[in-house]
Amino acid sequence: MNYRKISLWTFFFANICLNAIGQDDLKLWYKQPAAIWTEALPIGNGRLGAMIFGKVDEELIQLNESSLWSGGPVKKNINPGAFSNLAPAREALLKGDFESGTALAKKMQGLFSESYLPLGDLTIKQDFGGKQPTKYYRDLDISRSVAHTRFTVGDMEFERVAFASAPAGIIVVQIRSLTPKQLNLTVNASSQLRFQVSKEGNNLLLVRGKAPAHVDPSYWNVNKEPIIYDDTSGCKGMRYAFAVKAILKDGKIESLGDGIKITEASEVLLEISAATSFNGFDKCPDKQGKDEMQLVHSYLAKANAKDFNVLYNEHQADYKKYFSRVSLELNGANNAQSALATDERLEKYTEGTQDFALEALYFQYGRYLLISSSRTPNIPANLQGIWNKELRAPWSANYTTNVNVEMNYWPSELTNLSEMTEPLIGLIKNLTVTGKEVARDYYHARGFVVHHNSDIWAMAYPVGDLGKGDPRWANWAMGADWLCRHLWEHFAFTGNKKFLAETAYPIMKQASIFTMDWLIKDTSGYWVTAPSTSPENGFYYDGKKESVVSVATTMDMGIIKDLFTNMVKAAGYLQTDQAFIDSIIKIQKQLYPFKIGAKGNLQEWNQDYEDVEPHHRHVSHLYALYPGYEISPLLNRQLSDAAVKTLELRGDDGTGWSLAFKVNFWARLLDGDHAYRLYRNLFRLTREKGYNMSNGGGAYPNMFDAHPPFQIDGNFGGTAGLAEMLLQSHLGHVQLLPALPTAWKSGYVKGLKARGNFTVDIKWEDGKIVYARLLSGSGTPCRLSSTTRLKGKNISSVMRITNGRYYLSFPTEKGKVYEFYPDPQVSPVK
């Protein structure tokens, strides 16, 4: 063995990965200020978010705080008559009377979720005496989580630096004039919510207010008052506050109306603190709320003794310990178009120009956004992460559990950001409480259930304004079962048996108990779900009659099979609960099976119905392909071929998040070129044009995912999709480059995670692995797989070929590194 070659690769690999971090290929930059919100640049510390517009004369910084939602704790048993409709609905559906079944299902709906709200706006007006700026530049450096704005007025240079610090709990904005004493500006703050402005001294602005008691979804325009502020119970409608503190090195500061006026300064430091009275999903935010004013002042006091450099360095140390875990380069830095502004790059890319560095940037941008939006206990990233400017945000910016909130967390484990999953786990814990009540009241069932929507209050019942909603989304009841996949994945990637025993397994068991109670036998003796939907499509029956409610949709069956399979595995790890597991296995054997339709596709429904929307953005029935893993070309060619046909019939177009979903599907089908083609479509430059529910997906100029409108799950799904092309581990073995696109002839990735708690680095040239490195985090046995036969340093086992792939099994020790290189005597598998 050529160990000198191995050591050289190790040295080379470590250095190129370190050098890549912080270069221009990890920046979004522009030649002009943002004119609209989807051109502004996001910063966040997981709790506070801000959109930086980079305007010259009147800078706008739009603010958010992750806990600022409308409403209060969920009311109990809001539809007492719901259960009485269940048995007749099931009877009608089993007889094929879908019209009656649908009407009865609608009678089982509850109210709508609450809405995520904007916090406020900070404006900074600078007086340049009418002179126009030149040499304008703004950027977002995602390797450092810092936004810069620079410009020249006359012969004077100005710079603004903004970042959201998790250690300090504040947003920091530094404004500098490179020529001394040339800063003349006013600072003002406001909110779209009801608010009051006050001051403390001459350098601190304080905005205080109260959130609405309820906000209807943006798509629901039935009620005369979609925004209701008053709550006679004194419970709903949380208080909020944010403060802006100005600190000067020189110059003058004074109060001016509702703002702060600064003159003849060289440098200004603005510290922005914010908090709400939210005190948990089950506490009234008004009369049982936290002291938001005390929290706001405590954050400022914590930062009080620290200058800009200290705050900046603390922020860097905190952020980089997450972001710097993973590095990626595709086809070398020479392919980068980073000399072009990001919006120009997107235009060129949309026209067909290759830009491999942009593709890597998009991957890392998703990781940046997750770190920036998912660090608040029990409050996961919502449909817009933490960034929202609307009083009635699209789809309330809530937690949509039929794919969207789950997609937010697809990259968390695989791209080495496991800690970012913890807010989602916290929400799931809260949902076990509210979901248990819904299971009991709506269905007289044990365990816990979650439907299509949730919010910060852990709402678990079906939405729809008590019968006015469309069952195609409102009555879907598999949210808890799907969310449990994230508990299992958190264990699978981390190997944390304490978490499995104390958190994941008990919650998964409660979801399984509900599911066992929810299932009924059909006329053929199979266990089925009813009412059952396939979000958010419909089907034709009896000619051209249309329905959205059925029995045993393929998505339902896929999710249940997945949950039960993971339950069996979890009990096996813990060596517990055998009697309960035996009952699950017995039911699992009689679940309604997957079926292949006349077109060769995997049926979406229990019968081979025609879809109302053949090119629907949801591809719900392929859950068992991704994120589940019952369908794979390496397991069952018949089902995987049916999945291929399903995707071909659905088409390659779609909304932003739908495109991202399909990237992951094709990666799991080991078709890297098809996955890559759809990954490229995520970069289609999109402008704000309202809503598009079918084929308008792409990226806004700030690289936010365009549904349109903005939905952040497309960013996260795209990041996960790229990682799936390079590394998969769901089938019990670590697959290196399972779906490498032909276009990525060379490259490296460092720091991805595989199940079993392995950290993986891969380098390839001409489409073939030239070096791989695996760090064992738990000391579990490893089974490695690739299309290239590899040799392991100090590993006596030899790779053997099975079904066109090479496999190598070997024991590992916790904390030990294992290195691999090609066996020159064997040709790679085609």
LOLUMZA-535684 format. One record per residue (C-alpha): residue in three letters; x, y, z. Coordinates in steps of 0.05 Angstrom, whole numbers, padded with zeros to 5 digits, always signed. Layout:
% LOLUMZA-535684
ALAXYZ
...
% end
This chain:
% LOLUMZA-535684
MET+00000+00000+00000
ASN+00024+00070-00017
TYR+00016+00103+00052
ARG+00058+00163+00030
LYS+00004+00176-00022
ILE-00049+00172+00032
SER-00014+00221+00077
LEU-00005+00270+00019
TRP-00079+00266+00002
THR-00096+00277+00075
PHE-00052+00339+00078
PHE-00078+00366+00012
PHE-00150+00352+00029
ALA-00147+00387+00097
ASN-00114+00449+00067
ILE-00161+00459+00008
CYS-00221+00451+00053
LEU-00195+00503+00102
ASN-00175+00551+00048
ALA-00243+00548+00014
ILE-00279+00576+00074
GLY-00287+00651+00070
GLN-00269+00660-00003
ASP-00312+00699-00052
ASP-00349+00636-00072
LEU-00384+00639-00004
LYS-00412+00709-00015
LEU-00476+00737-00044
TRP-00460+00806-00070
TYR-00494+00862-00110
LYS-00479+00927-00145
GLN-00542+00963-00122
PRO-00587+00967-00060
ALA-00647+00922-00052
ALA-00709+00952-00083
ILE-00756+00898-00055
TRP-00755+00848+00002
THR-00732+00788-00040
GLU-00669+00827-00059
ALA-00652+00843+00014
LEU-00602+00799+00051
PRO-00621+00756+00112
ILE-00582+00752+00176
GLY-00603+00715+00239
ASN-00580+00684+00304
GLY-00635+00631+00307
ARG-00681+00677+00347
LEU-00673+00746+00317
GLY-00675+00757+00242
ALA-00664+00818+00199
MET-00668+00834+00125
ILE-00614+00883+00104
PHE-00633+00926+00044
GLY-00567+00964+00037
LYS-00600+01030+00018
VAL-00557+01092+00019
ASP-00598+01153+00040
GLU-00649+01114+00080
GLU-00627+01044+00100
LEU-00683+00995+00119
ILE-00671+00937+00166
GLN-00733+00895+00173
LEU-00735+00857+00239
ASN-00764+00791+00263
GLU-00766+00753+00329
SER-00780+00678+00325
SER-00832+00675+00381
LEU-00875+00733+00355
TRP-00940+00700+00333
SER-01013+00717+00339
GLY-01060+00681+00386
GLY-01050+00640+00449
PRO-01057+00569+00475
VAL-01102+00523+00435
LYS-01174+00517+00458
LYS-01195+00448+00479
ASN-01248+00407+00443
ILE-01269+00462+00395
ASN-01312+00414+00353
PRO-01349+00369+00403
GLY-01390+00336+00348
ALA-01329+00315+00306
PHE-01328+00242+00328
SER-01400+00229+00310
ASN-01382+00239+00237
LEU-01324+00190+00236
ALA-01361+00123+00231
PRO-01411+00146+00178
ALA-01354+00178+00138
ARG-01316+00113+00139
GLU-01377+00073+00120
ALA-01390+00118+00060
LEU-01318+00117+00036
LEU-01312+00042+00041
LYS-01374+00037-00003
GLY-01345+00085-00054
ASP-01392+00142-00035
PHE-01338+00194-00036
GLU-01385+00253-00039
SER-01418+00235+00027
GLY-01352+00215+00058
THR-01322+00282+00040
ALA-01381+00322+00067
LEU-01377+00284+00133
ALA-01301+00294+00137
LYS-01310+00369+00131
LYS-01354+00367+00194
MET-01292+00343+00232
GLN-01251+00406+00221
GLY-01227+00457+00272
LEU-01202+00529+00267
PHE-01143+00557+00229
SER-01072+00562+00258
GLU-01043+00627+00283
SER-00994+00669+00243
TYR-00921+00687+00248
LEU-00914+00763+00250
PRO-00863+00817+00232
LEU-00830+00852+00290
GLY-00813+00921+00263
ASP-00772+00965+00218
LEU-00708+01003+00233
THR-00692+01061+00187
ILE-00625+01098+00184
LYS-00628+01164+00146
GLN-00560+01193+00126
ASP-00553+01264+00102
PHE-00506+01270+00043
GLY-00527+01339+00021
GLY-00559+01314-00042
LYS-00495+01281-00069
GLN-00502+01214-00105
PRO-00463+01153-00083
THR-00411+01117-00126
LYS-00372+01052-00119
TYR-00431+01018-00087
TYR-00424+00947-00061
ARG-00463+00902-00013
ASP-00455+00830+00006
LEU-00472+00773+00052
ASP-00412+00731+00072
ILE-00443+00665+00093
SER-00375+00637+00115
ARG-00377+00690+00171
SER-00452+00706+00175
VAL-00439+00780+00164
ALA-00471+00831+00116
HIS-00432+00890+00089
THR-00453+00954+00053
ARG-00400+01000+00024
PHE-00405+01063-00019
THR-00371+01129-00033
VAL-00402+01198-00032
GLY-00356+01251-00062
ASP-00288+01232-00035
MET-00315+01201+00030
GLU-00323+01125+00040
PHE-00376+01095+00084
GLU-00385+01024+00109
ARG-00440+00987+00147
VAL-00429+00918+00178
ALA-00488+00878+00206
PHE-00492+00811+00241
ALA-00539+00774+00289
SER-00500+00747+00348
ALA-00525+00684+00383
PRO-00477+00692+00442
ALA-00498+00764+00455
GLY-00571+00753+00435
ILE-00573+00818+00395
ILE-00565+00845+00325
VAL-00504+00889+00315
VAL-00499+00944+00263
GLN-00434+00983+00256
ILE-00435+01047+00214
ARG-00368+01079+00196
SER-00341+01137+00158
LEU-00269+01127+00135
THR-00263+01203+00138
PRO-00270+01225+00211
LYS-00333+01259+00236
GLN-00373+01251+00171
LEU-00432+01211+00198
ASN-00496+01252+00202
LEU-00557+01208+00210
THR-00623+01196+00245
VAL-00648+01129+00271
ASN-00722+01112+00275
ALA-00761+01050+00292
SER-00833+01028+00279
SER-00877+00967+00271
GLN-00936+00944+00229
LEU-00967+00919+00293
ARG-00998+00966+00344
PHE-00940+01000+00378
GLN-00914+01058+00419
VAL-00844+01090+00416
SER-00809+01116+00477
LYS-00737+01134+00496
GLU-00689+01120+00552
GLY-00638+01175+00554
ASN-00617+01204+00488
ASN-00588+01141+00457
LEU-00640+01086+00465
LEU-00705+01078+00426
LEU-00757+01030+00454
VAL-00815+01002+00414
ARG-00870+00966+00452
GLY-00935+00935+00430
LYS-00983+00877+00430
ALA-00994+00823+00377
PRO-01064+00806+00351
ALA-01107+00755+00387
HIS-01118+00722+00319
VAL-01098+00730+00246
ASP-01133+00693+00190
PRO-01089+00659+00136
SER-01073+00704+00077
TYR-01114+00658+00031
TRP-01176+00661+00076
ASN-01217+00723+00062
VAL-01284+00701+00089
ASN-01285+00741+00154
LYS-01296+00816+00155
GLU-01240+00824+00206
PRO-01182+00779+00187
ILE-01139+00811+00242
ILE-01168+00814+00312
TYR-01129+00848+00367
ASP-01175+00846+00427
ASP-01185+00785+00471
THR-01234+00794+00527
SER-01205+00734+00564
GLY-01139+00771+00575
CYS-01101+00711+00548
LYS-01087+00716+00474
GLY-01042+00767+00440
MET-00971+00769+00465
ARG-00933+00831+00484
TYR-00869+00848+00447
ALA-00813+00899+00451
PHE-00750+00917+00416
ALA-00697+00969+00431
VAL-00644+01004+00390
LYS-00584+01030+00429
ALA-00534+01077+00396
ILE-00462+01079+00420
LEU-00414+01132+00393
LYS-00339+01139+00394
ASP-00344+01213+00379
GLY-00395+01263+00353
LYS-00461+01286+00382
ILE-00526+01249+00398
GLU-00594+01278+00415
SER-00667+01260+00416
LEU-00707+01282+00355
GLY-00782+01269+00357
ASP-00790+01193+00357
GLY-00718+01182+00336
ILE-00645+01192+00351
LYS-00603+01244+00315
ILE-00528+01234+00308
THR-00480+01286+00279
GLU-00406+01293+00266
ALA-00391+01221+00285
SER-00337+01175+00257
GLU-00367+01109+00280
VAL-00435+01089+00307
LEU-00453+01022+00338
LEU-00526+01003+00339
GLU-00546+00945+00385
ILE-00615+00917+00372
SER-00649+00875+00425
ALA-00719+00844+00422
ALA-00763+00797+00461
THR-00836+00776+00470
SER-00878+00753+00529
PHE-00885+00683+00499
ASN-00877+00634+00557
GLY-00892+00567+00526
PHE-00945+00535+00482
ASP-00992+00524+00541
LYS-00986+00592+00576
CYS-01027+00655+00563
PRO-00977+00703+00533
ASP-01012+00763+00565
LYS-01029+00746+00637
GLN-00979+00689+00643
GLY-00926+00717+00598
LYS-00852+00732+00609
ASP-00828+00802+00623
GLU-00807+00823+00553
MET-00779+00889+00577
GLN-00733+00856+00627
LEU-00709+00808+00572
VAL-00696+00865+00523
HIS-00654+00902+00575
SER-00618+00839+00597
TYR-00592+00827+00526
LEU-00567+00898+00522
ALA-00535+00894+00590
LYS-00499+00830+00570
ALA-00468+00866+00510
ASN-00456+00931+00547
ALA-00384+00921+00566
LYS-00363+00893+00498
ASP-00338+00934+00440
PHE-00351+00917+00367
ASN-00290+00873+00359
VAL-00307+00830+00420
LEU-00379+00821+00396
TYR-00355+00804+00326
ASN-00303+00754+00349
GLU-00353+00719+00395
HIS-00402+00715+00338
GLN-00349+00686+00292
ALA-00328+00632+00341
ASP-00401+00612+00353
TYR-00423+00611+00280
LYS-00362+00578+00250
LYS-00365+00519+00298
TYR-00427+00498+00259
PHE-00417+00525+00189
SER-00344+00505+00180
ARG-00358+00431+00192
VAL-00374+00422+00118
SER-00336+00445+00056
LEU-00354+00433-00016
GLU-00320+00446-00083
LEU-00346+00425-00151
ASN-00299+00423-00212
GLY-00249+00471-00182
ALA-00251+00545-00167
ASN-00234+00563-00239
ASN-00307+00550-00258
ALA-00332+00605-00212
GLN-00368+00666-00240
SER-00358+00702-00174
ALA-00332+00764-00210
LEU-00405+00775-00229
ALA-00456+00801-00179
THR-00503+00746-00153
ASP-00564+00771-00190
GLU-00523+00773-00254
ARG-00497+00703-00240
LEU-00568+00678-00232
GLU-00588+00710-00298
LYS-00530+00678-00334
TYR-00543+00611-00301
THR-00617+00614-00321
GLU-00594+00626-00393
GLY-00551+00563-00389
THR-00482+00586-00367
GLN-00446+00535-00324
ASP-00429+00560-00254
PHE-00408+00503-00209
ALA-00387+00550-00153
LEU-00458+00578-00152
GLU-00485+00508-00144
ALA-00439+00497-00084
LEU-00458+00566-00057
TYR-00532+00548-00059
PHE-00517+00485-00019
GLN-00479+00524+00034
TYR-00531+00579+00034
GLY-00583+00528+00057
ARG-00538+00509+00115
TYR-00528+00583+00131
LEU-00603+00595+00132
LEU-00615+00536+00178
ILE-00562+00558+00228
SER-00592+00628+00225
SER-00665+00608+00236
SER-00666+00545+00280
ARG-00634+00556+00348
THR-00693+00575+00392
PRO-00717+00518+00438
ASN-00786+00491+00417
ILE-00792+00541+00359
PRO-00767+00510+00294
ALA-00757+00546+00229
ASN-00825+00561+00198
LEU-00847+00567+00125
GLN-00803+00629+00119
GLY-00749+00609+00169
ILE-00752+00670+00214
TRP-00757+00724+00160
ASN-00826+00754+00146
LYS-00850+00823+00128
GLU-00925+00810+00123
LEU-00980+00817+00175
ARG-01015+00760+00139
ALA-00957+00719+00115
PRO-00967+00669+00059
TRP-00999+00607+00090
SER-00990+00643+00157
ALA-00915+00624+00155
ASN-00936+00567+00200
TYR-00913+00495+00207
THR-00943+00456+00148
THR-00933+00383+00166
ASN-00952+00349+00101
VAL-00881+00362+00075
ASN-00858+00433+00088
VAL-00834+00435+00160
GLU-00803+00367+00151
MET-00766+00391+00088
ASN-00737+00447+00130
TYR-00699+00394+00169
TRP-00678+00346+00114
PRO-00607+00376+00113
SER-00597+00382+00188
GLU-00569+00313+00203
LEU-00537+00298+00135
THR-00500+00364+00130
ASN-00473+00361+00201
LEU-00521+00409+00235
SER-00554+00361+00283
GLU-00562+00413+00337
MET-00609+00452+00291
THR-00660+00395+00296
GLU-00670+00407+00370
PRO-00723+00462+00362
LEU-00764+00415+00319
ILE-00757+00360+00371
GLY-00783+00410+00423
LEU-00844+00426+00381
ILE-00858+00351+00372
LYS-00856+00343+00448
ASN-00908+00399+00454
LEU-00951+00366+00401
THR-00954+00302+00441
VAL-00994+00341+00493
THR-01043+00377+00447
GLY-01045+00318+00398
LYS-01065+00271+00453
GLU-01126+00315+00467
VAL-01144+00317+00393
ALA-01137+00241+00386
ARG-01184+00232+00445
ASP-01236+00285+00428
TYR-01239+00277+00352
TYR-01228+00203+00344
HIS-01236+00170+00413
ALA-01166+00143+00402
ARG-01105+00135+00445
GLY-01036+00164+00429
PHE-01028+00231+00394
VAL-01044+00258+00325
VAL-01023+00319+00285
HIS-01058+00344+00223
HIS-01037+00388+00165
ASN-01019+00452+00202
SER-00989+00472+00268
ASP-00960+00535+00300
ILE-00922+00560+00360
TRP-00981+00538+00403
ALA-00974+00466+00379
MET-01042+00464+00346
ALA-01057+00392+00326
TYR-01130+00389+00302
PRO-01151+00393+00229
VAL-01158+00465+00205
GLY-01215+00492+00162
ASP-01257+00542+00202
LEU-01305+00488+00226
GLY-01323+00457+00160
LYS-01305+00510+00109
GLY-01237+00483+00091
ASP-01218+00437+00034
PRO-01206+00365+00060
ARG-01150+00356+00009
TRP-01106+00392+00060
ALA-01148+00402+00122
ASN-01164+00330+00140
TRP-01097+00297+00130
ALA-01079+00261+00196
MET-01009+00234+00187
GLY-00969+00293+00213
ALA-00947+00260+00278
ASP-00924+00197+00242
TRP-00882+00236+00193
LEU-00852+00280+00246
CYS-00830+00218+00284
ARG-00783+00203+00226
HIS-00741+00262+00249
LEU-00735+00232+00319
TRP-00711+00167+00289
GLU-00663+00202+00242
HIS-00634+00243+00299
PHE-00617+00178+00334
ALA-00593+00144+00271
PHE-00543+00199+00255
THR-00520+00214+00326
GLY-00523+00145+00358
ASN-00550+00177+00422
LYS-00584+00119+00457
LYS-00605+00163+00516
PHE-00644+00206+00468
LEU-00674+00144+00436
ALA-00696+00115+00502
GLU-00720+00178+00537
THR-00748+00220+00479
ALA-00754+00187+00412
TYR-00781+00119+00430
PRO-00836+00142+00478
ILE-00861+00193+00427
MET-00857+00144+00368
LYS-00895+00094+00410
GLN-00952+00144+00424
ALA-00956+00159+00349
SER-00958+00085+00335
ILE-01013+00074+00386
PHE-01056+00127+00353
THR-01043+00096+00285
MET-01063+00027+00309
ASP-01129+00057+00335
TRP-01138+00097+00271
LEU-01131+00038+00223
ILE-01192-00002+00203
LYS-01202-00065+00163
ASP-01228-00059+00091
THR-01271-00110+00056
SER-01209-00149+00034
GLY-01181-00154+00105
TYR-01126-00102+00097
TRP-01113-00049+00149
VAL-01129+00019+00117
THR-01137+00092+00135
ALA-01203+00128+00126
PRO-01215+00185+00113
SER-01151+00187+00074
THR-01122+00241+00028
SER-01060+00250-00015
PRO-01037+00321-00003
GLU-01059+00361-00040
ASN-01086+00326-00102
GLY-01153+00297-00124
PHE-01177+00240-00168
TYR-01232+00224-00217
TYR-01280+00166-00206
ASP-01343+00141-00241
GLY-01324+00179-00304
LYS-01310+00251-00287
LYS-01334+00256-00215
GLU-01281+00288-00173
SER-01260+00273-00101
VAL-01202+00288-00055
VAL-01220+00240+00002
SER-01209+00165-00005
VAL-01185+00103+00032
ALA-01113+00080+00043
THR-01076+00130+00000
THR-01005+00108-00017
MET-00976+00165+00023
ASP-01013+00143+00086
MET-00991+00072+00078
GLY-00919+00092+00064
ILE-00915+00136+00126
ILE-00946+00082+00171
LYS-00900+00028+00144
ASP-00841+00074+00156
LEU-00862+00090+00228
PHE-00875+00017+00245
THR-00808-00005+00214
ASN-00770+00047+00254
MET-00808+00027+00318
VAL-00785-00044+00309
LYS-00713-00022+00299
ALA-00716+00025+00359
ALA-00743-00029+00405
GLY-00688-00075+00380
TYR-00634-00024+00399
LEU-00665-00015+00467
GLN-00683-00089+00477
THR-00752-00071+00502
ASP-00828-00075+00491
GLN-00830-00141+00454
ALA-00904-00153+00464
PHE-00921-00085+00435
ILE-00873-00094+00377
ASP-00904-00162+00362
SER-00972-00127+00355
ILE-00942-00076+00308
ILE-00910-00129+00265
LYS-00976-00166+00261
ILE-01012-00104+00235
GLN-00954-00085+00190
LYS-00960-00151+00152
GLN-01033-00135+00135
LEU-01026-00062+00116
TYR-01055-00044+00048
PRO-00999-00057-00002
PHE-00967-00011-00053
LYS-00998-00022-00122
ILE-00972-00009-00192
GLY-01021+00023-00240
ALA-01036+00009-00313
LYS-00985+00062-00335
GLY-00930+00028-00295
ASN-00932+00081-00241
LEU-00939+00074-00166
GLN-01013+00086-00153
GLU-01028+00149-00113
TRP-01095+00121-00090
ASN-01119+00053-00068
GLN-01149+00044-00137
ASP-01120+00063-00204
TYR-01156+00130-00209
GLU-01136+00186-00256
ASP-01107+00247-00222
VAL-01144+00313-00225
GLU-01076+00347-00231
PRO-01027+00298-00265
HIS-00970+00348-00256
HIS-00987+00367-00184
ARG-00931+00399-00144
HIS-00938+00347-00088
VAL-00913+00277-00102
SER-00940+00251-00036
HIS-00944+00178-00057
LEU-00868+00172-00064
TYR-00857+00182+00011
ALA-00830+00111+00014
LEU-00775+00130-00035
TYR-00756+00195+00002
PRO-00753+00212+00058
GLY-00771+00139+00074
TYR-00731+00082+00047
GLU-00776+00024+00032
ILE-00768+00037-00043
SER-00698+00035-00073
PRO-00666+00008-00137
LEU-00621-00032-00090
LEU-00681-00065-00055
ASN-00739-00074-00104
ARG-00730-00059-00178
GLN-00805-00065-00192
LEU-00825-00012-00142
SER-00766+00033-00160
ASP-00784+00028-00234
ALA-00855+00047-00215
ALA-00827+00107-00177
VAL-00788+00128-00239
LYS-00852+00124-00281
THR-00889+00164-00229
LEU-00838+00220-00233
GLU-00839+00219-00309
LEU-00915+00227-00308
ARG-00912+00282-00256
GLY-00861+00320-00298
ASP-00798+00358-00281
ASP-00830+00426-00271
GLY-00858+00452-00206
THR-00856+00503-00151
GLY-00790+00516-00116
TRP-00799+00467-00059
SER-00829+00415-00107
LEU-00767+00419-00150
ALA-00725+00407-00088
PHE-00767+00347-00069
LYS-00756+00317-00138
VAL-00681+00328-00133
ASN-00681+00282-00072
PHE-00726+00231-00107
TRP-00679+00224-00166
ALA-00618+00221-00121
ARG-00650+00163-00084
LEU-00662+00130-00151
LEU-00587+00137-00163
ASP-00599+00180-00225
GLY-00550+00236-00212
ASP-00559+00269-00280
HIS-00634+00275-00272
ALA-00626+00300-00201
TYR-00576+00351-00226
ARG-00622+00376-00281
LEU-00675+00392-00228
TYR-00623+00421-00181
ARG-00605+00470-00236
ASN-00678+00490-00242
LEU-00676+00514-00170
PHE-00633+00572-00195
ARG-00683+00600-00246
LEU-00683+00674-00231
THR-00753+00692-00208
ARG-00784+00760-00195
GLU-00842+00776-00149
LYS-00905+00758-00188
GLY-00953+00735-00134
TYR-00970+00662-00125
ASN-00955+00605-00173
MET-00980+00537-00152
SER-00951+00496-00209
ASN-00889+00514-00249
GLY-00860+00581-00226
GLY-00806+00555-00181
GLY-00735+00582-00177
ALA-00695+00631-00137
TYR-00705+00704-00121
PRO-00645+00752-00130
ASN-00626+00741-00057
MET-00628+00665-00070
PHE-00689+00654-00027
ASP-00730+00598-00056
ALA-00788+00621-00099
HIS-00851+00579-00094
PRO-00870+00633-00112
PRO-00880+00666-00062
PHE-00820+00655-00017
GLN-00818+00589+00020
ILE-00753+00571+00054
ASP-00765+00495+00050
GLY-00742+00496-00022
ASN-00674+00523+00000
PHE-00668+00468+00052
GLY-00693+00414+00005
GLY-00642+00435-00048
THR-00585+00431+00003
ALA-00608+00361+00024
GLY-00614+00340-00049
LEU-00542+00357-00066
ALA-00518+00321-00004
GLU-00559+00259-00024
MET-00524+00258-00091
LEU-00457+00253-00055
LEU-00473+00210+00005
GLN-00529+00163+00026
SER-00534+00116+00085
HIS-00608+00099+00093
LEU-00601+00026+00071
GLY-00552+00005+00125
HIS-00488+00021+00087
VAL-00450+00084+00073
GLN-00456+00097-00002
LEU-00401+00142-00030
LEU-00421+00184-00090
PRO-00486+00144-00101
ALA-00515+00193-00152
LEU-00457+00236-00177
PRO-00478+00278-00237
THR-00434+00272-00299
ALA-00425+00348-00297
TRP-00388+00345-00231
LYS-00326+00310-00259
SER-00282+00329-00200
GLY-00292+00357-00131
TYR-00289+00345-00057
VAL-00337+00347+00001
LYS-00314+00348+00074
GLY-00355+00336+00136
LEU-00421+00304+00113
LYS-00453+00256+00163
ALA-00476+00185+00153
ARG-00522+00144+00196
GLY-00483+00107+00249
ASN-00450+00173+00269
PHE-00397+00173+00215
THR-00366+00237+00188
VAL-00346+00229+00115
ASP-00299+00265+00068
ILE-00295+00247-00006
LYS-00250+00271-00063
TRP-00262+00250-00135
GLU-00230+00262-00203
ASP-00259+00243-00271
GLY-00321+00218-00235
LYS-00281+00168-00193
ILE-00263+00168-00119
VAL-00189+00183-00107
TYR-00193+00190-00032
ALA-00244+00179+00023
ARG-00240+00190+00098
LEU-00287+00166+00152
LEU-00288+00186+00225
SER-00326+00139+00271
GLY-00364+00179+00324
SER-00393+00119+00361
GLY-00350+00059+00346
THR-00405+00022+00310
PRO-00391-00027+00253
CYS-00389+00004+00184
ARG-00409-00023+00116
LEU-00380+00020+00060
SER-00406+00020-00011
SER-00382+00051-00077
THR-00376+00038-00151
THR-00301+00042-00143
ARG-00264-00014-00108
LEU-00227+00018-00050
LYS-00172-00005-00003
GLY-00171+00017+00069
LYS-00109+00036+00108
ASN-00098-00014+00163
ILE-00162-00051+00145
SER-00154-00124+00128
SER-00223-00133+00098
VAL-00229-00132+00022
MET-00285-00099-00018
ARG-00330-00149-00053
ILE-00379-00137-00109
THR-00454-00148-00102
ASN-00506-00126-00153
GLY-00458-00080-00188
ARG-00430-00045-00126
TYR-00370-00057-00082
TYR-00381-00068-00007
LEU-00333-00068+00051
SER-00352-00086+00122
PHE-00306-00072+00181
PRO-00309-00056+00255
THR-00293+00014+00279
GLU-00268+00047+00342
LYS-00298+00111+00370
GLY-00257+00171+00350
LYS-00214+00134+00300
VAL-00204+00157+00228
TYR-00206+00108+00169
GLU-00176+00126+00101
PHE-00190+00095+00033
TYR-00161+00099-00036
PRO-00174+00064-00102
ASP-00150-00007-00115
PRO-00111+00003-00180
GLN-00120-00070-00199
VAL-00196-00064-00207
SER-00236-00021-00255
PRO-00295+00019-00228
VAL-00365-00007-00240
LYS-00399+00027-00298
% end
